[in-house]
Amino acid sequence: MSTCTYISPSGTPCIENAQPTKKRCIWHTSAEKNDGNLKAELESMAKKGDTLSGFNLARMDLSNAYLIEADLSDADLSRVDLSLGHLFGANLSNASLFKANLTDANLKEATLENANLLGTDLTRVNLERVNWGIGNKLYNHKEADAHHKNGNLKAALEKYLEAEEIYRNIRKCYEAAGTSDIAGSFFYNEMVVKRKQMPKFSVARMWSRLIDALCGYGEVPYRIIGSAITYILVNAFLFGMLGLVHNSKIYALSTTLDFAENMKYFGYAIYFSIVTFTTLGYGDFAPAGWSRPFAAVEGFVGAFMIALFILSFVKKMTR
């Protein structure tokens, strides 16, 4: 009897016997697997450490199956019933879990990098310490980015919508489990793909991008500090160029002044920019001429950014 011709993407050949008159074993074909003995055989293979890579298990009843640390990479698990399944440490990278039932399944420390989880039932699933890959970026998200890069905007929008749904479902799982720090990472990715579905030059998309840049949708509050420092320094340079008034004397940067004098005036400008940003308004320095509108805007933006920082910081700390 000939050996199955399947070779995994990693280059590992299947060692199972091919079906009669066919080139592949039953596990690597789309043949229905309703025989109850196949589940026991699958569990036995997983227990022995045999690879299950690339197995086509679509629509199988694997409820309460013991597949601990099984290599199910590249497997087709579409519409599989894995409820109450024991998949601790299982490798599900690049697997398709399309509309699979994972209710009450244990996926603790499993690898789900590049797995397709569209329509997957994640009710009460244990996702503790799951490896999602770099940045917890989902397969559908990567597909959408690839379509967008190739100019296929319609396909990109469809994939972004899929990714948004999956991110939301995973986020809810982590929130229900009390692991809000990881939930925050999926919330961030959810908001990113949601933004990418908006019209490119719409106000909503630009506003969403601004909030991302300032605080990562509330998940990166310390990003606001860097933004605030940059904004303060930019305004300080403008105030230094346009001039400030103190005791009826105008202080402005000039090429006619030496370096030390310009640095002193720039220090005054930084001081004024800080008190304007924080809306302290001591009154010892005042904007001169065209500095006034910039000072007014900085006061408004400063109040907004401080409030945004407090909101984001409290959100993170109360988790």
N, C-alpha and C positions, 0 to 999 in steps of 0.2 A: 504494500500500500504506500502511495506517495505521501510526502510531507506537504503540509499547507504552504502555499507560496507567499503568504503575507509577510511583509517586512515592515516593521514599525518605522516612523520618521527618524528615530534615533539609530536605526540600522540593525535592530535586533530581530532575527527571524523567528517565526512561530515554529514550535517543535511538535505541534499536534498533527495527527494524521488527517489528510484531506478526506472529504466525503467521497463516496463512490461516484465516479463519473464527473467529479468536480475538482477544481484546483485548490480549493480552500477548505478548511475545517468548518464545522458548524458554527464556531464562535466568530468567524470572520466572514460570515454570509448573512444575508437579510432573512434567512429562513426563520419561521416562527419557532419560539422556544417555550412551548406551553408544557412540556414534560416536566413534572415536579422533580424528577431525578436530576435535571440539569442544574437546578438551584443548589442541591447538595454537592454536586460535582464542582460547581463554581466555588463554593465555600471551601471545599477540600483543596482546590488548586491555590486559592488565596492563602490558606493556612500553611501550605508547603512552601509558599514564597514564589510560586510560578507567576510569570508575568501575565496580566490580563489586558495588556496594552492593545488598543484597537479592536477590542471585542465589540461585536454588535449585539447589544442586549436590549434593543428597543422593545418596549411594551412588556417586558418580563415582569413577573411578580417576584420581587426580591424583598418583600416586607420582612422585617426582623432578620435580615441576612447578616451573617458574620463575615465581613470583608475587611477586617482590621489590617491596616498597613498594606492593603492590596494596591498593586500597580494597575490602575484603570486609566492611565494616560491615553488620550486620543480615542477613548471608548465612546460608543454611541449608546447613551442612556436615555434617549428620548422617550418620554411617557412611561418610564419605568416606575414601578411602585417600590420605593425604598423607605417607606414609612417604618419607623422604629429600627431602621438599619444601623448596624455597628460599623462605622467607617472611620474609626480613629486612625489618624495618621495616613489615610489613604491618599494616593496620588491620582488626582482627578484633573491634572493639567491638560488643557486642550480637549477635554471631554465635552460632549454635548449632553446637557441635562435639560433639554427643551421640554417643558411641561412635565418634568418628572415630579414625583410626590416624595418630598423629603420630610414630611410631618414627623416630628419627634425623633428624627434621626440624629445620630451622634457623629459630627464631622470634626470633632476636636483635633486640632493640629493637622488637619488635612491640607492638601495643596489644591487650590482651585484657580491657579493662574491660567488665564486665557480660556477658562471654561465658559460655555454658553449656558446662562441661567435664565433665559427668556421664558416667562410663564411658569417657572419652577415654584412649587408650593414649599415655602420655607417656614411654615407654621411650627413654632416652638423648636426649631432645629438648633443644635448646639454648634455655634461657629467660633468657639473659643480658640484663640491662637491659630486661626486659619491663615495660610500663606496665600495672599491674593496677588503677589507680584509687586513690582516697584510702583509706589504711589497708589496702591489699591485700585489700579486702573483696569477696568473690565475689558473683556474681549470685544464686546459690541462698541465700546467707546473707541478702541483702537481701530476697528473696522470703519467707523464713521470718520475718523481723522484721515484714514487712507483714502476713502472715497472723496472727501473734501479736497485733499491734496491733488487728486487726479481730476478734479473739476466736475465730479458726478454729485451735484448738490442734492438732487432728489433722494438718491440712495443714502447720502450722508445724513439728511434730515430724518429719514426712517430709522437709521441706526442710532442716532442721538436720542430719539424718542424711546427706543428700546432700552438704551443704556440708562436713561433717566428713571424708567420704571424699575429696572433691576436695582439701581443704586438705592432707590427709595425703599424697596422691600428689604434689602440687606440692612439699611440704616435702622429700620423699624425692629429688625431682629436684635441688633446690638443694643438698641435703646431698651427693649423689653428685658434683655439680659443684664441691664445696668452697666454695660461697658460703653458709656457715652463718649469716651475719648476716641474710640475706633469709629463709633457712629458719626462723630464729627467729620472724620476723614471722608466718609461716604456721602455725608451731607454736602461737603465742599464739592466733590466730583459731580454730585447730582445738580448743583447749581451751575457748574461750569457747562455741562451738556445742555441744561435748560437754556442758558444764555446763547449757546451756539445755534439754537433753533430759531432765535429771534432774527428779524430782518437786520442785515448787516449794519446799516447806518441809522437804525431807529433809536429814539431817545431811551427806550427801555433797555436796549442792549448796551448803550454807552453808560447808562447809569449802573447797570449790573457790573460792567467791567470796572467802573470806578470803585464800587464797593469791594470788588475782588482785590483790586490793587491796594486799597487802603487797609483792609482788615481780613481778607480772605473769607468774606461772608460771615464774619464774626468768629471764625475758627483760628485766626492768627492775629490776636489783638496787638501783639508787639510790632507788627508791621506798621501800625499807625505811628509809632514813635519815630521810625525811620522816615516816614512820609512827612511828619510834622517838622523834623529837623531840617529836611531838605527844603520844605516850603518856607520855613523861617529864614534860612540862609539866602534863598532866592530873593525874598522880599527885602532882606537886609541889604543885599547888593543894589536893589532898585532904590531903596531909601538913601543909600550912600551916593548913588549917582544923581538922584533928583533933589536931594537935600533935606535936612532937618533943621528946625528952628529951636534954639535954646538961648534964653535971655536976649532975645532980639538979634542973635547972631546965627547965620546960616552955616551949617556944617555939611559940606559935600566933597566927595572925592574929586580930585583934580590932578592933571598931569603937571601942574605948576607946583604942587606940594611934594615934599620928599616922602620916601617910603614909610618912615616912622609916623609921620603926620597922617598919611592916608590910612595906615593901620589903626591909628587911634580913632579916626573918624568912622572907620568901618566897625570898630568895636562899639561906638555909640549907636550905629545903625543896627547891629545885632541886638543890643540891649533894647532899643525901641521896638524892633520886630518881635522880640520875645514878650514884652509887656503888652503889645498890641494883640498878638496871637492868643495870649492867656486872658485878654480883656481886662487886665489890671488897670491900664491907663493912668499911670502915675501923674502925668501932666508936666514933667520937667522937660521932656522933648515933645515937639509937635511936628507933624508933617508940613512940608513946605511945597506950595504949588501943586504939581502933578503927583506928588507923593500921597496926597489926601485920598483919592479914590482907591489906591492900593491899600492904604491903611484901613479904610472902611471894609473892603473886601476881606482883608486878612482877619479882622476882628470877627466877622461873620463865620468865615471858614474855620477859624480857631475854635470858636464855641461849638461848631458842628463836630469837629474832629475830636475834641475832648469828650463830648457826650458819646460819640461813637466808640471811643476807647473804653470808657467806663461801662457802656452796655456790653461790649464784646468781652471785657475782662470779667465782669460779673457773671456772664453766661458761661465762661470757661470754668471759673472757680466754683460755681454752684453745682457743677456736675459731680 
